[in-house]
Amino acid sequence: MKIEDKISKKVNLDEDWEDFIKEEGLVDYNKIPVERASVKGWIQIAFWFLRIYILAMIILVIIGFSRIH
């Protein structure tokens, strides 16, 4: 096949990928549902602390803006 013929063909990577998946018998990982990992231990405590900290900062900002005359 000439180089010109290769260049003139329209390249469709999605179709090429699907053909490759079918030919090789591979699993299409885009169609497998992914489950969310559960957060446990000290990371869960850190996230709750962060939520409380953000809430406290929002309350302090609201109090600060309410005192501006």
Summary of the structure (lengths in Angstrom):
residues: 69
radius of gyration: 27.4
end to end distance: 79.5
largest distance: 79.5
contacts: 93
relative contact order: 0.05
helix: 67%
strand: 0%
